[in-house]
Amino acid sequence: MEAVTIFADPQAYTDPERWHAVAARLRRDDPVARIEADGFDPF
């Protein structure tokens, strides 16, 4: 699973510790990520 999918996957929010760890990694490694997930307009 691509890290940015945490923003579009409702299941990702069920594990707040993992969610925040992935978000911290994204802020560090790719702070301006483009999210392209099925069923969503890119954001």
Beta strands, then each sheet from edge to edge (+ up, - down):
end
